[in-house]
């Protein structure tokens, strides 16, 4: 029976086996990597009677801690792989920790369970943990310009994947993060933790602190200016990690500091200079205003009713600080100070002018009690229809009632798009008359409005070129049509929906416009069809710059985009089904979509007949595409094979045609490379030559470990020394990541060649220059 251990974390087989997640269950299988294995399938296997040709499988289920599941899926080549290779059993692992072993007999299941127990006991000792404080963890987790952080580079390296290195992150209750490293061997785990410890030590040596002066207004502003988003932006500009921290000095007084982390002293100094400049600019740009205390609530809303020092964030990023008062009841003629701070003087002055004008307007329409205005909210979906063309509806209400109507975004909800109308008047009856007219108009709009939910990707198609389609419907029905993207959840995709609000004075006209839009949406959906395209053919199908798809769109008027529904075309083959893209094709007419579908299908079928995809290692591909020989007639190995076999061969990565540039694993760690052999009578000869070359490259491959400093020197010289060695020895030198226990970061130079003596000569030259 499978045991569950409470004192260790399990590891998994990420990368060694095909792993597919379906409805919360992961199936790991050697023979059928794409078959779905859900709880329904497992239950069906239990209830289905066996036959002589296909006996009923034996199934055993047990439960482990759910925290073990991610690690159980991540180990490379340990435990589950050994069990399946040895016993032939199949293993299902669900997200909640249910492990199911399926075999042809009780003996197979029992043997698999026993072997898995032994593997789990062994894995319990192959781990090591580090505890990092919050600032250090943020520094080593910060994304660099290439979109990767230090931990990602360490655990995503080829060496880490080879040794089954994975990690888990656990936030601690009292602060800090626990990083646990797992691997196939103790040496590999120690090498990985050594890299992390050295980076942590370097960050601790270089960290600098910026103490914020003990100035109350400035501290109030810093909470808004240097929040998480502000410090992240500062870190991006200076390539540092900035952490805001509150602590106490030796006297026990609370102080606020900003810790700046980086491996570069110049980057830290740059961040400190920017912090100092920002603080100086805030103090120099201060503007002071005065406000009668009776009107503070009228000007600032509920925030102005407090007698404490209150900060108010302006829409332009300026801090408005309403000073505190000594008494809870002030005479009406008593004034309160209003200080404005900001990083830019002209912005602060502009906000001050607007605020001063608002104060004067409020005072002129209020008595000493400060109660001469009322508010009403206009929902965002009725906003355009309510105000009318150029705000004429609002101007009519103002003229009829003699009031002043001011608009503002809801102060309590910054992201709320509803509008608040503040109606000022000389008397309550005057204000009530204006509110009555506004309420009548809102009631009319609410009764005569309809919301249509449509897929977001169809919105541009419904709007039409330069909005002609929408404008035509609006002019014909005398309605207002607005698109509300706020109803869409997540990034725009084939499943994202948005709202189209139709409003107007006449209910029949609103229904007519709604029906017209609904008819167009229904017609588009009726024409929809889906075709499935293997990713290794996508680059050739689309063409350079998407020229083929653009031609199809222009000729047929159809739209083409990625989709995740079931395809109408022939499915990909079993080998291709894991790397296919579904294309959704739609058109205003059924013939348009069908014509586009036929054009894409014909081209895909032609490519399948003419091109043979050959997947190749990301390291070995550089040996085929690297140009070598004298400048007068430089050629790559692919060119030579193509010439000898009289066959056209292309190189693709990630479904795109690739340029023959030097490979660097920093930029191309996840690319999928293919050699596309165009089929003809000599294609078999070309494939045979490529296979023979690959075998020789793998057999003669050698590597040399270099430091990060040497790697930077190679880049500064633009690889000129490596080019000389390659030309002299007729080999190819490839840069790759590696890990060293004694160095913070290091690289590998991998030498590829067809002749072992030439490879050895290249290695000697590399050791001479770079060791």
C-alpha positions in Angstrom: 0.0 0.0 0.0 1.3 3.5 -0.9 2.5 5.3 2.2 2.0 9.1 3.0 4.9 10.7 4.8 4.4 13.9 6.8 8.1 15.0 7.3 9.2 15.4 3.7 8.0 16.8 0.3 7.6 14.6 -2.7 9.1 15.2 -6.2 7.7 14.5 -9.6 8.6 13.7 -13.2 8.3 17.0 -15.0 9.9 16.8 -18.4 10.6 13.1 -18.4 7.0 12.0 -19.3 4.1 13.5 -21.2 1.9 15.1 -18.5 -1.7 16.3 -19.4 -4.1 17.8 -16.9 -7.9 17.2 -17.5 -10.5 18.4 -14.9 -8.1 18.3 -12.0 -6.4 15.0 -12.8 -3.0 14.5 -14.2 -2.3 11.3 -16.2 1.3 10.2 -16.7 1.6 7.5 -19.4 4.4 6.1 -21.5 2.3 4.6 -24.3 -0.6 7.0 -24.8 0.2 10.6 -23.7 -2.9 12.3 -25.1 -5.7 10.0 -23.7 -7.9 11.8 -21.2 -7.9 10.3 -17.7 -10.6 11.8 -15.6 -12.4 10.5 -12.5 -15.3 9.5 -14.8 -13.0 7.4 -16.9 -11.5 5.7 -13.8 -15.0 5.0 -12.5 -16.0 3.6 -15.9 -13.0 1.3 -15.8 -14.1 0.0 -12.4 -17.7 -0.8 -13.5 -17.0 -2.1 -17.1 -16.8 -5.9 -17.1 -13.6 -7.5 -18.6 -13.5 -9.6 -21.8 -11.1 -12.4 -22.8 -9.4 -10.0 -25.3 -9.3 -7.1 -22.8 -9.3 -8.1 -19.2 -10.7 -5.7 -16.6 -7.8 -3.7 -15.1 -6.9 -3.8 -11.4 -7.0 -0.4 -9.7 -5.7 0.7 -6.3 -6.3 4.1 -4.8 -4.6 5.9 -1.9 -4.3 9.5 -0.7 -1.2 11.7 0.0 -0.9 15.2 1.3 -2.0 17.7 -1.4 1.2 19.8 -0.7 3.2 16.8 -2.1 1.4 16.8 -5.5 3.3 19.7 -7.2 6.6 18.2 -6.2 5.5 14.8 -7.3 4.9 16.1 -10.8 8.2 18.0 -11.1 11.0 15.5 -10.6 12.9 14.5 -13.7 13.6 10.7 -14.1 13.0 9.5 -10.5 10.2 7.5 -8.9 7.2 7.3 -11.2 9.3 6.7 -14.4 11.1 3.8 -12.7 7.8 2.3 -11.5 6.2 2.5 -14.9 9.2 1.2 -16.8 9.6 -1.7 -14.3 6.0 -2.8 -13.8 4.0 -1.5 -16.8 1.4 0.1 -14.5 -0.2 3.4 -15.1 -0.4 6.1 -12.4 -3.0 8.9 -12.0 -2.4 11.8 -9.6 -5.2 14.3 -8.8 -4.7 17.9 -7.5 -6.2 16.9 -4.1 -3.6 14.1 -3.5 -5.5 11.0 -4.7 -3.0 8.6 -6.3 -4.5 5.8 -8.5 -2.4 2.8 -9.7 -3.9 0.8 -12.6 -2.4 -2.5 -13.8 -3.3 -5.7 -15.6 -3.2 -7.8 -12.4 -3.0 -7.5 -8.6 0.6 -8.5 -8.7 1.5 -5.6 -11.1 -0.4 -3.1 -8.9 1.2 -4.4 -5.6 4.7 -4.3 -7.2 4.1 -0.7 -8.4 2.9 0.4 -5.0 5.9 -1.2 -3.3 8.4 0.4 -5.7 6.7 3.8 -5.4 7.0 3.5 -1.6 10.7 2.9 -1.9 11.1 5.9 -4.2 9.2 8.2 -1.8 11.4 7.2 1.1 14.5 8.0 -0.9 13.2 11.3 -2.0 12.4 12.4 1.5 16.2 13.0 2.2 17.0 14.8 -1.1 16.0 18.4 -0.2 17.5 21.5 1.4 15.8 24.7 2.6 16.8 28.4 2.8 14.9 31.2 4.6 15.1 34.7 2.9 13.7 37.9 4.3 11.2 39.9 2.3 13.6 42.4 0.8 16.2 39.8 -0.3 13.4 37.6 -1.8 12.0 40.6 -3.8 15.5 41.3 -5.1 16.2 37.8 -6.4 12.6 37.5 -7.7 12.7 40.8 -9.7 12.1 40.4 -13.4 15.0 41.6 -15.6 14.7 43.1 -19.1 14.4 39.6 -20.7 11.4 38.9 -18.5 13.3 36.4 -16.2 14.3 36.6 -12.5 17.4 35.1 -10.8 15.5 32.2 -9.4 14.0 31.5 -12.8 17.4 31.5 -14.5 18.8 29.1 -11.8 15.9 26.6 -11.8 15.3 26.9 -15.5 18.8 26.1 -16.7 19.6 23.0 -18.7 21.8 21.7 -15.8 19.0 22.1 -13.3 16.5 20.2 -15.6 19.1 17.5 -16.2 19.6 17.0 -12.4 15.8 17.2 -11.6 16.2 20.4 -9.7 12.9 22.1 -8.7 11.8 24.3 -5.9 8.8 25.4 -3.8 8.2 28.8 -2.1 6.4 29.0 1.2 5.6 32.4 2.8 6.3 32.4 6.6 3.8 33.8 9.1 6.3 36.2 10.7 7.7 37.5 7.4 10.2 36.0 4.9 10.0 33.2 2.4 11.2 29.6 2.7 12.8 28.2 -0.5 13.0 24.4 -0.6 15.2 22.8 -3.3 14.8 19.2 -4.5 17.0 17.2 -6.8 18.2 13.9 -7.9 21.5 14.1 -6.0 22.8 15.9 -2.9 25.6 17.4 -5.0 23.2 19.0 -7.4 21.1 20.4 -4.6 24.1 21.9 -2.8 25.3 23.4 -6.1 21.9 25.1 -6.6 21.6 26.4 -3.0 25.2 27.6 -3.2 24.3 29.8 -6.2 21.4 31.3 -4.3 23.4 31.9 -1.1 26.2 33.7 -3.0 23.7 36.0 -4.7 22.1 36.7 -1.3 25.5 37.5 0.2 26.3 39.9 -2.7 23.0 41.7 -2.2 23.5 42.0 1.5 26.9 43.5 0.9 25.6 46.2 -1.5 22.3 47.1 0.1 21.8 50.8 0.9 19.1 52.5 2.9 17.4 55.9 2.2 16.1 57.5 5.4 13.0 59.7 4.9 13.1 63.0 6.8 10.8 63.4 9.8 8.4 65.8 8.0 4.7 64.9 8.5 3.5 66.4 5.2 6.3 64.7 3.3 5.6 61.4 5.0 1.9 61.6 4.1 2.9 62.2 0.5 5.3 59.3 0.4 2.6 56.9 1.2 1.0 57.8 -2.0 4.0 58.5 -4.2 6.3 55.6 -3.1 3.7 52.8 -2.8 4.3 49.4 -4.2 3.6 50.5 -7.8 5.8 53.6 -7.4 8.8 51.6 -6.1 8.4 49.0 -8.8 8.6 51.8 -11.4 11.7 53.2 -9.8 13.3 49.7 -9.7 12.6 49.3 -13.5 14.2 52.7 -14.3 17.3 52.0 -12.2 17.5 48.1 -12.5 17.3 47.8 -8.7 14.8 46.5 -6.1 13.3 49.1 -3.7 11.5 48.1 -0.6 9.6 50.4 1.7 10.1 49.6 5.4 8.9 51.0 8.7 11.1 50.5 11.8 12.4 52.2 15.0 15.7 54.0 15.6 17.9 53.6 18.7 15.7 56.1 20.6 12.6 54.1 19.8 11.2 56.7 17.4 9.4 55.3 14.4 11.2 56.0 11.1 10.6 55.1 7.5 13.3 53.9 5.2 13.6 52.6 1.6 16.0 49.7 1.2 17.7 49.6 -2.3 19.1 46.2 -3.4 21.2 45.5 -6.5 24.4 43.7 -7.5 25.6 47.0 -9.1 26.8 49.9 -6.9 26.2 52.4 -9.6 22.6 51.3 -10.0 22.0 51.7 -6.3 23.5 55.2 -6.4 21.3 56.1 -9.3 18.2 55.0 -7.4 19.3 57.0 -4.3 19.8 60.1 -6.4 16.3 59.8 -7.9 14.8 59.4 -4.5 16.6 62.6 -3.3 15.6 64.5 -6.4 11.9 63.5 -5.9 11.9 64.6 -2.2 13.5 67.9 -3.1 11.0 68.6 -5.8 8.1 67.8 -3.5 9.3 70.4 -0.9 10.0 73.0 -3.5 6.6 72.7 -5.2 4.5 73.2 -2.1 1.4 75.5 -2.4 -0.7 76.7 0.5 -4.4 77.7 0.3 -7.0 78.6 3.0 -10.6 77.3 3.2 -13.5 78.4 5.4 -14.1 75.4 7.8 -17.8 75.4 7.2 -17.3 74.5 3.6 -14.6 71.8 4.0 -17.1 69.0 3.6 -18.7 70.7 0.6 -15.4 70.9 -1.2 -13.8 67.6 -0.2 -16.9 65.4 0.6 -16.9 63.2 3.7 -13.1 63.5 4.0 -13.5 67.2 4.7 -15.8 66.5 7.7 -12.9 65.2 9.8 -11.1 67.5 12.2 -7.9 65.5 11.9 -5.1 66.0 9.4 -6.5 64.4 6.2 -4.8 63.6 3.0 -6.6 63.5 -0.3 -5.1 62.2 -3.5 -5.7 64.4 -6.6 -6.4 62.8 -9.9 -3.1 64.2 -11.2 -1.0 62.5 -8.6 -0.8 65.5 -6.3 -1.3 65.2 -2.5 -3.8 67.6 -1.0 -3.3 67.8 2.8 -6.1 69.3 4.8 -4.6 70.4 8.1 -6.1 69.4 11.4 -8.1 71.7 13.7 -7.9 72.1 17.5 -11.7 72.0 18.2 -14.5 69.8 16.9 -16.8 72.8 16.6 -15.4 75.8 14.8 -17.1 79.1 13.9 -18.1 79.4 10.3 -15.6 82.2 9.6 -12.7 80.1 10.9 -10.2 78.9 8.2 -8.3 75.7 7.6 -5.1 75.4 5.8 -4.8 73.3 2.7 -1.2 72.3 1.6 -0.5 70.8 -1.9 2.6 68.7 -2.6 3.8 67.0 -5.8 6.9 66.0 -7.8 6.2 68.6 -10.5 5.6 72.3 -9.6 3.5 73.1 -12.7 1.2 70.2 -11.9 0.7 71.3 -8.3 0.0 74.9 -9.4 -2.6 73.7 -11.9 -4.4 71.6 -9.2 -4.2 74.5 -6.8 -5.9 76.8 -9.4 -8.7 74.3 -9.9 -9.2 73.8 -6.2 -9.2 77.6 -5.6 -11.9 78.1 -8.3 -13.9 75.3 -6.7 -13.7 76.8 -3.3 -14.9 80.2 -4.6 -17.8 78.6 -6.5 -18.9 76.6 -3.5 -18.7 79.6 -1.1 -20.7 81.8 -3.5 -23.6 79.3 -3.5 -23.7 78.4 0.2 -24.8 80.1 3.4 -22.9 79.8 6.6 -24.3 76.3 7.3 -22.8 74.9 4.2 -25.8 72.8 3.2 -26.9 74.4 -0.1 -26.3 71.5 -2.6 -27.6 68.0 -3.3 -26.1 65.1 -5.3 -27.5 62.5 -7.7 -25.6 59.6 -9.4 -25.6 59.0 -13.2 -24.9 55.3 -14.0 -22.1 54.9 -16.5 -24.3 53.0 -19.0 -26.6 56.0 -19.3 -23.9 58.7 -19.2 -23.6 59.5 -23.0 -27.4 59.4 -23.5 -28.1 61.5 -20.5 -25.8 64.4 -21.3 -26.8 64.4 -25.0 -24.9 66.0 -27.9 -22.4 68.5 -26.5 -24.1 68.3 -23.1 -27.2 70.1 -24.4 -29.6 68.2 -22.1 -27.7 69.4 -19.0 -27.5 72.9 -20.3 -31.3 72.9 -20.8 -31.9 71.8 -17.2 -29.5 74.5 -15.9 -31.2 77.2 -18.0 -34.7 76.1 -16.8 -33.9 75.9 -13.1 -31.2 78.6 -12.7 -28.9 76.2 -10.9 -25.2 75.3 -11.3 -24.6 71.6 -11.9 -21.1 70.3 -11.3 -19.8 66.8 -12.4 -17.1 64.7 -10.6 -16.0 61.1 -10.5 -17.1 59.3 -7.3 -14.4 60.1 -4.7 -14.8 56.9 -2.7 -14.3 54.6 -5.8 -11.4 55.8 -8.0 -12.1 53.2 -10.7 -15.9 53.8 -10.8 -17.0 55.3 -14.1 -20.3 56.5 -12.7 -20.7 60.3 -12.5 -21.9 62.4 -9.5 -24.0 65.5 -10.3 -23.8 68.2 -7.6 -26.6 70.7 -8.0 -26.0 74.1 -6.4 -28.8 76.6 -6.0 -29.9 79.7 -4.0 -32.9 77.8 -2.5 -34.0 74.2 -1.7 -37.0 74.5 -4.1 -34.6 75.5 -6.9 -32.4 72.5 -6.3 -35.4 70.1 -6.0 -36.8 71.3 -9.3 -33.5 70.4 -11.1 -33.3 67.0 -9.3 -36.8 66.3 -10.5 -36.0 67.0 -14.1 -32.8 64.9 -13.9 -34.7 62.0 -12.3 -37.4 62.0 -15.0 -34.7 61.9 -17.7 -33.0 59.0 -16.0 -36.3 57.0 -15.6 -37.0 57.5 -19.3 -33.5 56.3 -20.3 -33.8 53.3 -17.9 -37.1 52.2 -19.5 -35.7 52.7 -23.0 -32.4 50.9 -22.9 -31.2 47.4 -23.7 -27.8 45.7 -23.2 -26.4 43.2 -25.7 -23.6 40.8 -24.7 -21.4 39.8 -27.6 -17.9 38.2 -27.9 -15.3 41.0 -27.5 -13.4 40.0 -30.7 -16.6 40.7 -32.7 -16.8 44.4 -31.5 -14.5 45.8 -34.3 -16.5 43.8 -36.9 -19.8 45.3 -35.6 -18.4 48.8 -35.4 -17.2 48.6 -39.0 -14.4 50.7 -40.7 -14.2 54.1 -39.0 -17.4 53.3 -37.1 -19.6 53.3 -40.2 -21.8 50.4 -39.3 -22.6 51.7 -35.8 -23.1 55.3 -37.1 -25.5 54.0 -39.7 -27.6 52.2 -37.1 -27.6 55.3 -34.8 -28.6 57.6 -37.6 -31.4 55.3 -38.8 -32.9 54.7 -35.3 -32.0 58.0 -33.6 -30.5 56.1 -30.6 -27.2 56.1 -28.7 -25.0 53.0 -28.9 -22.0 52.6 -26.5 -19.5 49.7 -26.1 -18.7 48.8 -22.5 -15.5 46.8 -22.3 -15.6 46.8 -18.5 -17.8 43.7 -18.6 -15.0 41.7 -20.2 -13.1 39.5 -17.7 -9.4 38.8 -18.3 -7.5 39.3 -21.6 -9.4 39.5 -24.9 -9.9 36.0 -26.3 -12.5 34.0 -28.2 -14.5 33.5 -24.9 -14.4 37.1 -23.6 -17.6 39.0 -23.8 -18.4 42.8 -23.7 -21.6 44.8 -23.6 -23.2 47.1 -26.2 -25.7 49.5 -24.5 -28.5 50.8 -26.8 -30.5 53.8 -25.3 -32.9 56.3 -26.7 -36.1 58.3 -26.1 -38.3 56.0 -28.2 -38.6 52.4 -27.0 -39.5 51.1 -30.5 -36.4 52.6 -32.0 -34.2 51.1 -29.2 -35.7 47.7 -30.0 -35.1 48.2 -33.7 -31.4 49.0 -33.2 -31.0 46.1 -30.7 -32.5 43.7 -33.2 -30.2 45.0 -36.0 -27.1 44.3 -33.9 -28.4 41.0 -32.7 -29.1 39.9 -36.3 -25.5 40.7 -37.3 -24.1 38.8 -34.4 -26.2 35.8 -35.1 -25.3 35.9 -38.8 -21.6 36.0 -37.9 -21.9 33.0 -35.5 -23.7 31.0 -38.2 -20.8 31.4 -40.6 -18.1 30.4 -38.1 -15.9 27.5 -38.8 -12.7 26.2 -37.2 -9.6 24.6 -38.7 -6.8 22.9 -36.8 -3.2 23.8 -37.9 0.0 22.0 -36.6 2.4 24.6 -35.1 5.3 23.3 -37.1 3.4 24.3 -40.3 2.1 27.6 -39.0 5.0 29.7 -40.1 5.0 28.4 -43.6 1.2 28.7 -43.7 1.0 32.3 -42.5 3.9 33.4 -44.7 6.4 36.2 -44.1 4.7 39.1 -42.3 1.4 37.2 -42.4 1.1 37.8 -46.1 -1.0 34.7 -46.9 -3.6 35.4 -44.1 -3.8 39.1 -45.2 -4.4 38.0 -48.7 -7.2 35.7 -47.7 -8.8 38.4 -45.5 -8.6 40.9 -48.4 -10.0 38.5 -51.0 -12.9 37.1 -48.9 -13.6 39.7 -46.3 -13.4 37.1 -43.5 -11.8 37.4 -40.1 -9.3 34.8 -38.9 -8.1 34.5 -35.2 -7.0 31.9 -32.7 -9.7 29.9 -31.0 -10.1 27.0 -28.6 -13.3 25.3 -29.8 -13.6 21.9 -31.5 -12.4 22.0 -35.1 -14.5 21.3 -38.2 -11.6 20.2 -40.3 -9.6 16.9 -40.2 -7.8 16.6 -36.8 -4.1 16.7 -36.5 -2.3 13.4 -36.4 -1.5 11.8 -33.0 2.1 13.2 -33.1 0.8 16.7 -34.0 -2.2 17.0 -31.7 -0.2 18.3 -28.8 1.2 21.2 -30.8 -1.8 22.5 -32.9 -3.5 25.8 -33.1 -7.3 26.2 -33.8 -8.1 29.0 -36.2 -11.6 30.5 -36.1 -12.9 31.8 -39.5 -16.0 34.0 -39.7 -17.6 36.3 -42.4 -20.6 38.4 -43.0 -21.6 35.8 -45.6 -21.4 32.1 -45.4 -19.6 31.9 -48.7 -16.9 34.3 -47.4 -16.1 32.0 -44.4 -16.2 28.9 -46.6 -14.0 30.4 -49.2 -11.4 31.4 -46.6 -11.6 27.9 -45.0 -11.0 26.2 -48.3 -8.0 28.4 -49.2 -6.4 27.7 -45.8 -7.2 24.0 -46.0 -5.8 23.7 -49.6 -2.5 25.5 -48.6 -2.1 23.3 -45.5 -2.7 20.1 -47.4 -0.2 21.2 -50.0 2.4 22.0 -47.3 1.8 18.6 -45.7 2.6 16.9 -49.0 5.5 19.1 -49.9 7.3 19.6 -46.5 8.6 17.0 -43.9 9.1 18.5 -40.4 12.1 17.2 -38.5 12.4 18.3 -34.8 15.9 19.1 -33.7 17.6 20.1 -30.5 17.9 23.8 -29.8 21.7 23.4 -29.2 22.4 21.2 -32.3 20.5 23.5 -34.7 23.2 26.1 -34.7 25.6 23.6 -36.2 23.3 23.4 -39.2 22.6 27.1 -39.8 26.0 28.6 -38.9 27.6 30.1 -42.0 31.3 28.9 -42.5 34.0 29.1 -45.0 35.7 32.0 -46.9 33.8 35.3 -47.2 33.5 34.8 -51.0 31.5 31.6 -50.7 30.3 31.2 -47.1 27.6 28.5 -46.7 26.0 26.6 -43.8 25.7 22.8 -43.4 22.1 23.1 -44.4 23.1 24.8 -47.7 25.6 22.0 -48.4 23.1 19.2 -47.7 20.5 21.0 -49.8 22.9 21.4 -52.7 24.1 17.7 -52.5 20.6 16.3 -52.3 19.0 18.9 -54.6 16.4 19.5 -51.8 15.1 22.7 -50.3 15.5 22.8 -46.5 14.2 25.6 -44.2 14.8 26.2 -40.4 11.8 27.2 -38.2 11.6 28.0 -34.5 8.4 28.6 -32.6 6.5 28.3 -35.9 8.4 31.1 -37.5 11.1 31.2 -40.2 14.4 31.8 -38.4 17.4 33.9 -39.4 20.9 32.3 -39.2 22.2 34.1 -36.1 24.5 32.9 -33.3 22.6 30.9 -30.8 22.6 32.1 -27.1 20.6 30.2 -24.6 19.8 33.4 -22.7 17.3 34.3 -25.4 16.2 31.0 -26.9 15.8 28.6 -23.9 12.2 27.5 -24.8 12.2 27.7 -28.6 11.1 24.6 -30.6 13.2 24.1 -33.7 12.4 22.3 -36.9 14.2 21.5 -40.1 11.6 21.6 -42.8 12.6 19.3 -45.7 10.6 20.0 -48.8 9.5 16.6 -50.2 10.8 15.4 -53.6 12.5 12.3 -54.9 15.7 13.2 -53.0 14.0 14.0 -49.7 15.1 10.6 -48.2 18.7 11.3 -49.1 18.5 14.7 -47.3 16.9 13.1 -44.2 19.6 10.5 -44.2 22.4 13.1 -44.4 20.9 15.1 -41.6 20.5 12.1 -39.3 24.2 11.1 -40.0 25.4 14.6 -39.1 23.3 14.7 -35.9 24.8 11.4 -34.8 28.3 12.7 -35.3 27.6 15.9 -33.5 26.2 14.1 -30.5 29.2 11.7 -30.5 31.9 14.4 -30.7 30.2 17.1 -28.5 32.5 18.6 -25.8 32.0 21.5 -23.4 34.1 24.1 -21.4 33.0 25.9 -18.3 33.7 29.7 -18.3 33.0 32.4 -15.8 30.4 35.2 -16.2 33.2 37.7 -16.6 34.6 35.8 -19.6 31.1 35.5 -21.1 30.7 39.3 -20.9 34.2 39.7 -22.6 33.0 37.4 -25.4 29.9 39.5 -25.9 31.9 42.8 -25.9 34.2 41.5 -28.7 31.1 40.5 -30.7 32.2 36.8 -30.7 35.1 37.6 -33.0 37.5 35.2 -31.2 34.9 32.4 -31.4 34.5 33.0 -35.1 38.2 32.7 -35.6 38.3 29.4 -33.7 35.3 28.1 -35.7 36.8 29.0 -39.0 40.2 27.5 -38.1 38.8 24.2 -36.9 35.7 23.9 -39.0 33.5 23.5 -35.8 30.7 25.4 -34.2 30.9 26.9 -30.7 27.5 27.4 -28.9 26.9 29.3 -25.7 24.8 27.6 -23.0 24.0 28.0 -19.3 25.7 25.9 -16.6 25.9 25.9 -12.8 28.9 26.0 -10.6 29.0 25.6 -6.9 32.0 27.9 -6.5 30.8 30.7 -8.8 27.8 33.0 -8.7 27.0 32.5 -12.3 28.8 30.7 -15.1 28.4 29.5 -18.7 29.3 26.7 -21.0 31.0 26.8 -24.3 29.8 23.7 -26.3 31.8 22.6 -29.3 30.1 20.7 -32.1 31.8 19.1 -35.0 31.9 16.2 -37.4 35.5 15.3 -36.7 36.7 14.5 -33.2 40.2 15.7 -33.8 38.9 19.1 -35.0 36.7 19.3 -31.9 39.7 18.5 -29.7 41.7 21.2 -31.4 38.9 23.8 -30.9 38.8 22.8 -27.2 42.5 23.3 -26.8 42.2 26.8 -28.4 39.3 27.7 -26.1 41.2 26.6 -23.0 44.2 28.6 -24.1 42.2 31.8 -24.5 39.6 31.6 -21.8 40.9 29.4 -19.0 
